[in-house]
Amino acid sequence: EKEEVQRIELGLLGEIFHEADNDGNGTVSKAEFLRVCNRLDVQALFEELDLPIKRGRLAATLYEVLAAEDEDDLAIETILDRCLQLKQDGRRMTNDMTLFLLNVRHIHQRQACMEERLEEQLRETRESMNQRLDQLHDQFRELKGLLLRHGTFSI
């Protein structure tokens, strides 16, 4: 029964997102998604699905999670399917907190690895830029010396 209610709520959300689809192409952009999420009826429907979006940042985060493949626009059916999947995943996680903790730790580890790689790339870029600046400085000094010797440069 509860799943049937959620399907009805998702159907209502589908209708709302079709209304929000300004160009009628069956997709919703992030801006359209955030605009429709400002509506109280939409917030209430998402609240019933245990996907709170009352604060703008929560709505933006939900869109980013739903846009798992970094799509610019999401098909309305994709939004509904992924909301349902997210809700089902949440139910499973609630029943198994060990799995939830495992996922959080995995995400944390991946983030730490990405930070390390970025820091290494930044360090390498700085070293490369400093070497290039040193080369340019040496070349400038050499050119200045040549111009001074030929009398075409004065200080």
MIVEX-58566 format. One record per residue (C-alpha): residue number from 1; chain; x, y, z; residue in three letters. Coordinates in Angstrom, 2 decimals. Layout:
N
<site><seq>NUM</seq><mol>A</mol><xx>X</xx><yy>Y</yy><zz>Z</zz><type>ALA</type></site>
...
END
This chain:
155
<site><seq>1</seq><mol>A</mol><xx>0.00</xx><yy>0.00</yy><zz>0.00</zz><type>GLU</type></site>
<site><seq>2</seq><mol>A</mol><xx>2.76</xx><yy>2.44</yy><zz>0.93</zz><type>LYS</type></site>
<site><seq>3</seq><mol>A</mol><xx>4.55</xx><yy>1.72</yy><zz>-2.37</zz><type>GLU</type></site>
<site><seq>4</seq><mol>A</mol><xx>1.30</xx><yy>2.41</yy><zz>-4.24</zz><type>GLU</type></site>
<site><seq>5</seq><mol>A</mol><xx>0.99</xx><yy>5.78</yy><zz>-2.48</zz><type>VAL</type></site>
<site><seq>6</seq><mol>A</mol><xx>4.58</xx><yy>6.58</yy><zz>-3.44</zz><type>GLN</type></site>
<site><seq>7</seq><mol>A</mol><xx>3.87</xx><yy>5.67</yy><zz>-7.08</zz><type>ARG</type></site>
<site><seq>8</seq><mol>A</mol><xx>0.87</xx><yy>8.02</yy><zz>-7.04</zz><type>ILE</type></site>
<site><seq>9</seq><mol>A</mol><xx>3.04</xx><yy>10.77</yy><zz>-5.53</zz><type>GLU</type></site>
<site><seq>10</seq><mol>A</mol><xx>5.68</xx><yy>10.14</yy><zz>-8.19</zz><type>LEU</type></site>
<site><seq>11</seq><mol>A</mol><xx>2.93</xx><yy>10.39</yy><zz>-10.81</zz><type>GLY</type></site>
<site><seq>12</seq><mol>A</mol><xx>1.95</xx><yy>13.78</yy><zz>-9.40</zz><type>LEU</type></site>
<site><seq>13</seq><mol>A</mol><xx>5.59</xx><yy>14.83</yy><zz>-9.45</zz><type>LEU</type></site>
<site><seq>14</seq><mol>A</mol><xx>5.76</xx><yy>13.72</yy><zz>-13.08</zz><type>GLY</type></site>
<site><seq>15</seq><mol>A</mol><xx>2.82</xx><yy>15.98</yy><zz>-13.94</zz><type>GLU</type></site>
<site><seq>16</seq><mol>A</mol><xx>4.46</xx><yy>18.88</yy><zz>-12.11</zz><type>ILE</type></site>
<site><seq>17</seq><mol>A</mol><xx>7.77</xx><yy>18.36</yy><zz>-13.91</zz><type>PHE</type></site>
<site><seq>18</seq><mol>A</mol><xx>5.97</xx><yy>18.18</yy><zz>-17.26</zz><type>HIS</type></site>
<site><seq>19</seq><mol>A</mol><xx>4.48</xx><yy>21.60</yy><zz>-16.42</zz><type>GLU</type></site>
<site><seq>20</seq><mol>A</mol><xx>7.97</xx><yy>22.86</yy><zz>-15.49</zz><type>ALA</type></site>
<site><seq>21</seq><mol>A</mol><xx>9.40</xx><yy>21.62</yy><zz>-18.80</zz><type>ASP</type></site>
<site><seq>22</seq><mol>A</mol><xx>9.45</xx><yy>25.02</yy><zz>-20.52</zz><type>ASN</type></site>
<site><seq>23</seq><mol>A</mol><xx>10.48</xx><yy>23.82</yy><zz>-23.98</zz><type>ASP</type></site>
<site><seq>24</seq><mol>A</mol><xx>8.32</xx><yy>20.68</yy><zz>-23.92</zz><type>GLY</type></site>
<site><seq>25</seq><mol>A</mol><xx>11.17</xx><yy>18.29</yy><zz>-24.78</zz><type>ASN</type></site>
<site><seq>26</seq><mol>A</mol><xx>10.48</xx><yy>15.91</yy><zz>-21.87</zz><type>GLY</type></site>
<site><seq>27</seq><mol>A</mol><xx>13.53</xx><yy>16.99</yy><zz>-19.90</zz><type>THR</type></site>
<site><seq>28</seq><mol>A</mol><xx>14.11</xx><yy>19.32</yy><zz>-16.98</zz><type>VAL</type></site>
<site><seq>29</seq><mol>A</mol><xx>17.20</xx><yy>21.47</yy><zz>-16.57</zz><type>SER</type></site>
<site><seq>30</seq><mol>A</mol><xx>18.73</xx><yy>22.13</yy><zz>-13.18</zz><type>LYS</type></site>
<site><seq>31</seq><mol>A</mol><xx>17.28</xx><yy>25.66</yy><zz>-13.23</zz><type>ALA</type></site>
<site><seq>32</seq><mol>A</mol><xx>13.79</xx><yy>24.31</yy><zz>-14.03</zz><type>GLU</type></site>
<site><seq>33</seq><mol>A</mol><xx>14.17</xx><yy>21.66</yy><zz>-11.31</zz><type>PHE</type></site>
<site><seq>34</seq><mol>A</mol><xx>15.21</xx><yy>24.22</yy><zz>-8.69</zz><type>LEU</type></site>
<site><seq>35</seq><mol>A</mol><xx>12.44</xx><yy>26.62</yy><zz>-9.72</zz><type>ARG</type></site>
<site><seq>36</seq><mol>A</mol><xx>9.73</xx><yy>23.97</yy><zz>-9.38</zz><type>VAL</type></site>
<site><seq>37</seq><mol>A</mol><xx>11.22</xx><yy>22.81</yy><zz>-6.06</zz><type>CYS</type></site>
<site><seq>38</seq><mol>A</mol><xx>10.43</xx><yy>26.23</yy><zz>-4.61</zz><type>ASN</type></site>
<site><seq>39</seq><mol>A</mol><xx>6.74</xx><yy>25.36</yy><zz>-4.80</zz><type>ARG</type></site>
<site><seq>40</seq><mol>A</mol><xx>5.23</xx><yy>24.26</yy><zz>-1.48</zz><type>LEU</type></site>
<site><seq>41</seq><mol>A</mol><xx>3.20</xx><yy>21.45</yy><zz>-3.09</zz><type>ASP</type></site>
<site><seq>42</seq><mol>A</mol><xx>6.37</xx><yy>20.02</yy><zz>-4.64</zz><type>VAL</type></site>
<site><seq>43</seq><mol>A</mol><xx>8.22</xx><yy>20.30</yy><zz>-1.34</zz><type>GLN</type></site>
<site><seq>44</seq><mol>A</mol><xx>5.37</xx><yy>18.47</yy><zz>0.37</zz><type>ALA</type></site>
<site><seq>45</seq><mol>A</mol><xx>5.43</xx><yy>15.66</yy><zz>-2.22</zz><type>LEU</type></site>
<site><seq>46</seq><mol>A</mol><xx>9.18</xx><yy>15.23</yy><zz>-1.86</zz><type>PHE</type></site>
<site><seq>47</seq><mol>A</mol><xx>8.75</xx><yy>15.30</yy><zz>1.92</zz><type>GLU</type></site>
<site><seq>48</seq><mol>A</mol><xx>6.24</xx><yy>12.43</yy><zz>1.62</zz><type>GLU</type></site>
<site><seq>49</seq><mol>A</mol><xx>8.90</xx><yy>10.54</yy><zz>-0.33</zz><type>LEU</type></site>
<site><seq>50</seq><mol>A</mol><xx>11.38</xx><yy>11.26</yy><zz>2.51</zz><type>ASP</type></site>
<site><seq>51</seq><mol>A</mol><xx>13.44</xx><yy>13.39</yy><zz>0.11</zz><type>LEU</type></site>
<site><seq>52</seq><mol>A</mol><xx>13.42</xx><yy>16.81</yy><zz>1.80</zz><type>PRO</type></site>
<site><seq>53</seq><mol>A</mol><xx>14.08</xx><yy>19.80</yy><zz>-0.48</zz><type>ILE</type></site>
<site><seq>54</seq><mol>A</mol><xx>12.78</xx><yy>22.73</yy><zz>1.56</zz><type>LYS</type></site>
<site><seq>55</seq><mol>A</mol><xx>16.16</xx><yy>24.43</yy><zz>1.53</zz><type>ARG</type></site>
<site><seq>56</seq><mol>A</mol><xx>17.56</xx><yy>25.37</yy><zz>-1.86</zz><type>GLY</type></site>
<site><seq>57</seq><mol>A</mol><xx>20.82</xx><yy>23.59</yy><zz>-1.24</zz><type>ARG</type></site>
<site><seq>58</seq><mol>A</mol><xx>18.99</xx><yy>20.33</yy><zz>-0.56</zz><type>LEU</type></site>
<site><seq>59</seq><mol>A</mol><xx>17.12</xx><yy>20.64</yy><zz>-3.86</zz><type>ALA</type></site>
<site><seq>60</seq><mol>A</mol><xx>20.39</xx><yy>21.33</yy><zz>-5.70</zz><type>ALA</type></site>
<site><seq>61</seq><mol>A</mol><xx>22.04</xx><yy>18.35</yy><zz>-4.00</zz><type>THR</type></site>
<site><seq>62</seq><mol>A</mol><xx>19.12</xx><yy>16.11</yy><zz>-4.94</zz><type>LEU</type></site>
<site><seq>63</seq><mol>A</mol><xx>19.39</xx><yy>17.21</yy><zz>-8.59</zz><type>TYR</type></site>
<site><seq>64</seq><mol>A</mol><xx>23.14</xx><yy>16.47</yy><zz>-8.58</zz><type>GLU</type></site>
<site><seq>65</seq><mol>A</mol><xx>22.51</xx><yy>13.01</yy><zz>-7.13</zz><type>VAL</type></site>
<site><seq>66</seq><mol>A</mol><xx>19.78</xx><yy>12.33</yy><zz>-9.68</zz><type>LEU</type></site>
<site><seq>67</seq><mol>A</mol><xx>22.06</xx><yy>13.53</yy><zz>-12.49</zz><type>ALA</type></site>
<site><seq>68</seq><mol>A</mol><xx>24.49</xx><yy>10.71</yy><zz>-11.76</zz><type>ALA</type></site>
<site><seq>69</seq><mol>A</mol><xx>26.04</xx><yy>10.83</yy><zz>-15.24</zz><type>GLU</type></site>
<site><seq>70</seq><mol>A</mol><xx>26.44</xx><yy>14.65</yy><zz>-15.13</zz><type>ASP</type></site>
<site><seq>71</seq><mol>A</mol><xx>23.63</xx><yy>15.20</yy><zz>-17.60</zz><type>GLU</type></site>
<site><seq>72</seq><mol>A</mol><xx>22.78</xx><yy>18.82</yy><zz>-18.30</zz><type>ASP</type></site>
<site><seq>73</seq><mol>A</mol><xx>19.08</xx><yy>18.04</yy><zz>-18.54</zz><type>ASP</type></site>
<site><seq>74</seq><mol>A</mol><xx>17.29</xx><yy>15.08</yy><zz>-17.01</zz><type>LEU</type></site>
<site><seq>75</seq><mol>A</mol><xx>14.44</xx><yy>13.25</yy><zz>-18.68</zz><type>ALA</type></site>
<site><seq>76</seq><mol>A</mol><xx>11.37</xx><yy>13.51</yy><zz>-16.47</zz><type>ILE</type></site>
<site><seq>77</seq><mol>A</mol><xx>11.03</xx><yy>9.72</yy><zz>-16.43</zz><type>GLU</type></site>
<site><seq>78</seq><mol>A</mol><xx>14.67</xx><yy>9.50</yy><zz>-15.31</zz><type>THR</type></site>
<site><seq>79</seq><mol>A</mol><xx>13.97</xx><yy>11.88</yy><zz>-12.44</zz><type>ILE</type></site>
<site><seq>80</seq><mol>A</mol><xx>11.03</xx><yy>9.78</yy><zz>-11.30</zz><type>LEU</type></site>
<site><seq>81</seq><mol>A</mol><xx>12.88</xx><yy>6.46</yy><zz>-11.70</zz><type>ASP</type></site>
<site><seq>82</seq><mol>A</mol><xx>15.92</xx><yy>7.74</yy><zz>-9.83</zz><type>ARG</type></site>
<site><seq>83</seq><mol>A</mol><xx>13.78</xx><yy>9.23</yy><zz>-7.04</zz><type>CYS</type></site>
<site><seq>84</seq><mol>A</mol><xx>12.13</xx><yy>5.84</yy><zz>-6.59</zz><type>LEU</type></site>
<site><seq>85</seq><mol>A</mol><xx>15.50</xx><yy>4.07</yy><zz>-6.70</zz><type>GLN</type></site>
<site><seq>86</seq><mol>A</mol><xx>16.95</xx><yy>6.53</yy><zz>-4.19</zz><type>LEU</type></site>
<site><seq>87</seq><mol>A</mol><xx>14.00</xx><yy>5.94</yy><zz>-1.91</zz><type>LYS</type></site>
<site><seq>88</seq><mol>A</mol><xx>14.40</xx><yy>2.15</yy><zz>-2.20</zz><type>GLN</type></site>
<site><seq>89</seq><mol>A</mol><xx>18.15</xx><yy>2.40</yy><zz>-1.58</zz><type>ASP</type></site>
<site><seq>90</seq><mol>A</mol><xx>17.42</xx><yy>4.53</yy><zz>1.47</zz><type>GLY</type></site>
<site><seq>91</seq><mol>A</mol><xx>15.06</xx><yy>1.92</yy><zz>2.83</zz><type>ARG</type></site>
<site><seq>92</seq><mol>A</mol><xx>17.74</xx><yy>-0.76</yy><zz>2.43</zz><type>ARG</type></site>
<site><seq>93</seq><mol>A</mol><xx>20.34</xx><yy>1.48</yy><zz>4.06</zz><type>MET</type></site>
<site><seq>94</seq><mol>A</mol><xx>18.05</xx><yy>2.15</yy><zz>7.00</zz><type>THR</type></site>
<site><seq>95</seq><mol>A</mol><xx>17.77</xx><yy>-1.58</yy><zz>7.53</zz><type>ASN</type></site>
<site><seq>96</seq><mol>A</mol><xx>21.51</xx><yy>-2.12</yy><zz>7.26</zz><type>ASP</type></site>
<site><seq>97</seq><mol>A</mol><xx>23.54</xx><yy>0.67</yy><zz>8.85</zz><type>MET</type></site>
<site><seq>98</seq><mol>A</mol><xx>26.76</xx><yy>-1.30</yy><zz>8.30</zz><type>THR</type></site>
<site><seq>99</seq><mol>A</mol><xx>26.25</xx><yy>-1.01</yy><zz>4.55</zz><type>LEU</type></site>
<site><seq>100</seq><mol>A</mol><xx>25.57</xx><yy>2.70</yy><zz>4.95</zz><type>PHE</type></site>
<site><seq>101</seq><mol>A</mol><xx>28.75</xx><yy>3.16</yy><zz>7.00</zz><type>LEU</type></site>
<site><seq>102</seq><mol>A</mol><xx>30.71</xx><yy>1.17</yy><zz>4.41</zz><type>LEU</type></site>
<site><seq>103</seq><mol>A</mol><xx>29.44</xx><yy>3.43</yy><zz>1.63</zz><type>ASN</type></site>
<site><seq>104</seq><mol>A</mol><xx>30.27</xx><yy>6.59</yy><zz>3.58</zz><type>VAL</type></site>
<site><seq>105</seq><mol>A</mol><xx>33.79</xx><yy>5.37</yy><zz>4.30</zz><type>ARG</type></site>
<site><seq>106</seq><mol>A</mol><xx>34.28</xx><yy>4.39</yy><zz>0.66</zz><type>HIS</type></site>
<site><seq>107</seq><mol>A</mol><xx>33.20</xx><yy>7.84</yy><zz>-0.50</zz><type>ILE</type></site>
<site><seq>108</seq><mol>A</mol><xx>35.49</xx><yy>9.45</yy><zz>2.06</zz><type>HIS</type></site>
<site><seq>109</seq><mol>A</mol><xx>38.42</xx><yy>7.33</yy><zz>0.87</zz><type>GLN</type></site>
<site><seq>110</seq><mol>A</mol><xx>37.75</xx><yy>8.22</yy><zz>-2.79</zz><type>ARG</type></site>
<site><seq>111</seq><mol>A</mol><xx>37.55</xx><yy>11.90</yy><zz>-1.90</zz><type>GLN</type></site>
<site><seq>112</seq><mol>A</mol><xx>40.84</xx><yy>11.71</yy><zz>0.00</zz><type>ALA</type></site>
<site><seq>113</seq><mol>A</mol><xx>42.52</xx><yy>10.02</yy><zz>-2.99</zz><type>CYS</type></site>
<site><seq>114</seq><mol>A</mol><xx>41.18</xx><yy>12.70</yy><zz>-5.33</zz><type>MET</type></site>
<site><seq>115</seq><mol>A</mol><xx>42.45</xx><yy>15.43</yy><zz>-3.01</zz><type>GLU</type></site>
<site><seq>116</seq><mol>A</mol><xx>45.90</xx><yy>13.82</yy><zz>-2.93</zz><type>GLU</type></site>
<site><seq>117</seq><mol>A</mol><xx>45.99</xx><yy>13.59</yy><zz>-6.74</zz><type>ARG</type></site>
<site><seq>118</seq><mol>A</mol><xx>44.89</xx><yy>17.20</yy><zz>-7.08</zz><type>LEU</type></site>
<site><seq>119</seq><mol>A</mol><xx>47.50</xx><yy>18.38</yy><zz>-4.59</zz><type>GLU</type></site>
<site><seq>120</seq><mol>A</mol><xx>50.19</xx><yy>16.43</yy><zz>-6.49</zz><type>GLU</type></site>
<site><seq>121</seq><mol>A</mol><xx>49.05</xx><yy>17.90</yy><zz>-9.80</zz><type>GLN</type></site>
<site><seq>122</seq><mol>A</mol><xx>49.05</xx><yy>21.38</yy><zz>-8.29</zz><type>LEU</type></site>
<site><seq>123</seq><mol>A</mol><xx>52.57</xx><yy>20.87</yy><zz>-6.90</zz><type>ARG</type></site>
<site><seq>124</seq><mol>A</mol><xx>53.80</xx><yy>19.62</yy><zz>-10.30</zz><type>GLU</type></site>
<site><seq>125</seq><mol>A</mol><xx>52.14</xx><yy>22.56</yy><zz>-12.06</zz><type>THR</type></site>
<site><seq>126</seq><mol>A</mol><xx>53.76</xx><yy>25.03</yy><zz>-9.66</zz><type>ARG</type></site>
<site><seq>127</seq><mol>A</mol><xx>57.18</xx><yy>23.43</yy><zz>-10.16</zz><type>GLU</type></site>
<site><seq>128</seq><mol>A</mol><xx>56.74</xx><yy>23.51</yy><zz>-13.92</zz><type>SER</type></site>
<site><seq>129</seq><mol>A</mol><xx>55.65</xx><yy>27.15</yy><zz>-13.87</zz><type>MET</type></site>
<site><seq>130</seq><mol>A</mol><xx>58.54</xx><yy>28.12</yy><zz>-11.61</zz><type>ASN</type></site>
<site><seq>131</seq><mol>A</mol><xx>61.01</xx><yy>26.36</yy><zz>-13.93</zz><type>GLN</type></site>
<site><seq>132</seq><mol>A</mol><xx>59.50</xx><yy>28.12</yy><zz>-16.94</zz><type>ARG</type></site>
<site><seq>133</seq><mol>A</mol><xx>59.62</xx><yy>31.49</yy><zz>-15.15</zz><type>LEU</type></site>
<site><seq>134</seq><mol>A</mol><xx>63.28</xx><yy>30.87</yy><zz>-14.29</zz><type>ASP</type></site>
<site><seq>135</seq><mol>A</mol><xx>63.99</xx><yy>30.05</yy><zz>-17.95</zz><type>GLN</type></site>
<site><seq>136</seq><mol>A</mol><xx>62.21</xx><yy>33.18</yy><zz>-19.11</zz><type>LEU</type></site>
<site><seq>137</seq><mol>A</mol><xx>64.08</xx><yy>35.26</yy><zz>-16.54</zz><type>HIS</type></site>
<site><seq>138</seq><mol>A</mol><xx>67.41</xx><yy>33.82</yy><zz>-17.76</zz><type>ASP</type></site>
<site><seq>139</seq><mol>A</mol><xx>66.45</xx><yy>34.46</yy><zz>-21.39</zz><type>GLN</type></site>
<site><seq>140</seq><mol>A</mol><xx>65.45</xx><yy>38.02</yy><zz>-20.58</zz><type>PHE</type></site>
<site><seq>141</seq><mol>A</mol><xx>68.76</xx><yy>38.62</yy><zz>-18.76</zz><type>ARG</type></site>
<site><seq>142</seq><mol>A</mol><xx>70.64</xx><yy>37.17</yy><zz>-21.75</zz><type>GLU</type></site>
<site><seq>143</seq><mol>A</mol><xx>68.72</xx><yy>39.33</yy><zz>-24.22</zz><type>LEU</type></site>
<site><seq>144</seq><mol>A</mol><xx>69.24</xx><yy>42.40</yy><zz>-22.08</zz><type>LYS</type></site>
<site><seq>145</seq><mol>A</mol><xx>73.00</xx><yy>41.70</yy><zz>-22.00</zz><type>GLY</type></site>
<site><seq>146</seq><mol>A</mol><xx>73.11</xx><yy>41.33</yy><zz>-25.79</zz><type>LEU</type></site>
<site><seq>147</seq><mol>A</mol><xx>71.18</xx><yy>44.55</yy><zz>-26.31</zz><type>LEU</type></site>
<site><seq>148</seq><mol>A</mol><xx>73.45</xx><yy>46.43</yy><zz>-23.87</zz><type>LEU</type></site>
<site><seq>149</seq><mol>A</mol><xx>76.58</xx><yy>45.17</yy><zz>-25.66</zz><type>ARG</type></site>
<site><seq>150</seq><mol>A</mol><xx>75.22</xx><yy>46.33</yy><zz>-29.01</zz><type>HIS</type></site>
<site><seq>151</seq><mol>A</mol><xx>74.11</xx><yy>49.66</yy><zz>-27.62</zz><type>GLY</type></site>
<site><seq>152</seq><mol>A</mol><xx>70.46</xx><yy>49.19</yy><zz>-28.51</zz><type>THR</type></site>
<site><seq>153</seq><mol>A</mol><xx>69.25</xx><yy>49.06</yy><zz>-24.94</zz><type>PHE</type></site>
<site><seq>154</seq><mol>A</mol><xx>69.72</xx><yy>51.68</yy><zz>-22.27</zz><type>SER</type></site>
<site><seq>155</seq><mol>A</mol><xx>68.80</xx><yy>51.65</yy><zz>-18.62</zz><type>ILE</type></site>
END
